[in-house]
């Protein structure tokens, strides 16, 4: 699949911190990943995952004061940064667009991500970042799982909670009300529990998750897992060898470090 060049005509570089504007014109938090501004002519590689759902809107509280908003923006920015792993000067970005209830995402997380981490992230060749793409039409428990992960990110604990959600996916994916399980899971991890519960109750990260969905859909993402590797779309939980080839090609094409 190739995306229209017009979708990326304003491309500068990827990823990019920017002041995001949603389709409805509303301003949001400083997005980590300027997916819509990725390089023109993204290529795709094969198998399909799970079809996508439209993002939910997440309006801000009407009584939000300037002081509260500034504090909230600081927390969201911290959560945004916490979903990046790797050296800041790594030449290539690997963006994981994923759904915690998606079985294909779990397979990739369990089988392929550890190899990428070993060969590319820990060696300083690439940075990895996570983009939320909960598909609530088929995965009704995905949204609260993503909220838990991003509220943990506000405490700079995104990756341990992300790992725990995938590890326990079989235990919570079929629950009618997963909140009790997620609360128990959170208590087993090194988190400030009152702070976590305040974040979850206030729904602070819903806007960030909705913006992730919106941006990903605008560049043509329609299934999980999907990946952006040096600006190129790779679709599906493909074997490690496919990712190795894509990452090596992106490294070879990246500008030399000064």
N, C-alpha and C positions, 0 to 999 in steps of 0.2 A: 504493500500500500504506500502511495506517495501522497503527501499533503499538498494543497495548493500553495504556490509561492506567495500568494497574497496574504496568507495567514501569517507569514513571517517577514513581510517586507520591511518591517521596522527593526529587524534583527541587529543586535550589536554583538553581544557575546553571551554565552550560556555557561553557568547560571549567572544571575545578576540580582542583587538586592534592589528592589524598586518599590515605589509607592503604587500599589495595585488599584485598578479600577475594575469593578465587576461589570457584567453585561448591563445591569440596571443603572450603571453610572455611579454607584456608591463606592466610596473609598474604603479600603480595608487596611489591615495591618501590613507592615513591610514584608512582602512575601520573600521567602527564601529562594524560590526557583522561578525564574521568569520563563515558564514553559512556552508561553505564547510567543516569546521572542527567540525561540530556538532557531538554529540555522535553517535556511530554506531547503526544501526538497528532502525532507527526512525520509530515509528508507525504512522498510519494515521487514521483519522476518517472522516466520510462521507461527506455530499452532495457536489456536484460539483458547481463551480461558472462559471468563464469565461475563455476560453482557452487562452494560452499565445502567445505572439509574440516574435521574436528574438530581442535582444537588439541592439540599434543603436550605431555605433562607434562615438566617440567624440574626434578627434585628437586635440592636443594642438596647439596653434598658432605657426607657424614656427619662428616668430620674438620674441618669449617670452624670456626675459632676465632672468639672475639668480635672480636679485632683484625682478622682477615681479613675478617669479615663487615662490619664498619664501613667498612673500606677499599673493599670490594666495593660496598656501598650507595652510597658517595660516587661511585664510578665509574658505577654505573647511573643515579644522579640526574643526573650530568653528561651521559651519553648521552641521557637522556630530554629534558633541556632543549635539547640541540643540534639536535633535529629541529623546532624552532620557528623561523620566520623572520618578521620584521616588527616594527613598533613595539609596545612593550608596552601602550600605551594605545589601540591600534586598537579600534574599537567592535565589530568582527565577527571571528569565527573561521571559517576554512575548514579543515576537517579532511579530509585526503586518505587514504582507506582503500584500500590498493593492494598489488599483487603484482608484483615485479620481472620475473617471467617472463610476465606477462599482456600480450598484444599490444594489448588495448584500453587498458591503463594506459600503455603506451609511446606510443600515439597521443595520449592526453590530455597526457602529459608533453611531447611534442614540439610539439604544435599549440596547445594551450590554456593550459597553465601559463605560458608566457612572456608571454602577453597579460594574464593575471591578475596576474602579478608586476609588469608595467609599470603597469597601471591601478589596482591596489588595494594591493599589498604595499609597493611603493616609495613610494607616495603617503601611506602611513600610514592608509589606510582599513580595512585588514584585516590579520590575522596568519594565516599558514598553518602547519599542522602535519601531520606524516606519521604514519600509523598502519600498522603491519605486518599484512598479511593474506596470508601465503604459502599458496597452495592446492596442497599437495604431492600430492594425488591426481592432478592433471592437470599440475602443474608441479613435477617432482621436483627441479629445480635452484633453485627459489625460496628454500627455507630457507637454504642456504649463502649466497645472495646477500643475504638480509636480515641474516644474522649479520655479513657483511662490512660492510654499511652501518652497523649499530648499533655494531659495534666501532670503526669510524671515528668515529662520533658520540661515543664516549668520549674521543676526541681533538679533539672539536669540529670534525670534518671530514665531518659527515653529508652535507651537500648536494653537495659535489663528487663524493663517491663514489656517491651516489644518481644524479646525472646520468650518471656514467660507466657505471653498471650498465645504465641504460636505453639509452644510446648504443650499447653493445656487445651488447645483448640477442641480436641475430641470431648472434653469434659463440659464445655460451656456452649458449644455451637447449637445444641438441641434444646437448651433450657428455655422455658417460657418466660421466665424473669431472671436474666443473668446477673442482675445487680448484686445479689447476695454472694454469688460466686466471685465476682470481680472484687467486691469489698474484702472477702477472705483472701484472695490472691494478693491484693495490695498490702494487707497486713503481714504477709509473709516476706515482703520485700523491704529494703531500707528506705522507707519514705516517711516524710512528715505527714502523718495521717490526717490531722485536723486541716492542714493546708490543702491536702489532696481533696478532701471532702468539700471544702469551700469552693475549690475550682470546679469540681463535678456538679455541685448543686447550682452554682451560678451559670453553668453552661458556657464558661469563658472561652473554651477552645472551639466551640461549634463554628464560629465565624471562620477560623483558620481552616478547619476541615472542609467547610463548604467552599471556600476560596480555592483550596487544592483541587477539589472535584471540578469546579468551574474551569480553572486554567487547563487541567489535563484534558477535559472534554473538548476544549476549544482548539487543541492541537490534534484532535482525532483519536484520543485514547478511548477505547470502548470495551476493554476487557482487562482482567487481572490474571497474573502479574504482567505489567508492561515496564520496560526499562528504557531510559535514555542514556546512551553511552557515547560521550563526545558529540552529542547532538543527533545521534541516530537512534531510531526506534527499534527495539528488539522486543518481540511479543511472545509471551508464553514461558513456561518453566522448562526451558530448553536445557540440554546437558551442558556441563561445565565447558566442554571444548568449544561450543558455540560462543559462549561469553568470552573465553580466552581469545578467540580470534577477533571478536569485536573490540575488546579492550586493547589488544595489541595494535590493531589498526588505528584506533583513536590515539594511542600514545605516539605512534609513528607520524601521525598527521598533526600532532600538537606542536605549537611553537616551542622552540628550544628555550630552556630556562636561561635567564641572564647570568 
